[in-house]
């Protein structure tokens, strides 16, 4: 099921996307420093917003452990950060297709 979904997504993405653009996006993600500073802590010092971190529970591309560590790091820096996981066994794609499962959390967070 997940493999078929990913194959379908890849085919439709390839039909409307430029491969070179994808490479530039991947490189931008690799070079990104949170908060636009010379390093992560300096950049995060500029963050003033409350943060809601919602990784997909079964994500094997961006492991939830990394999001947990980021949340703890943000809290050590005195930032207001909430952490919850999007339930499901669809992996990375649950962040799209499973988002309704955390809809109440998102609504509550946005209403603060």
PyMOL commands that set and color helices and strands:
alter all, ss='L'
color gray80, all
select helices_A, chain A and resi 2-16+19-31+34-36+40-45+64-76+91-97+99-110
alter helices_A, ss='H'
color red, helices_A
select strands_A, chain A and resi 51-56+81-86
alter strands_A, ss='S'
color yellow, strands_A
deselect
rebuild
show_as cartoon
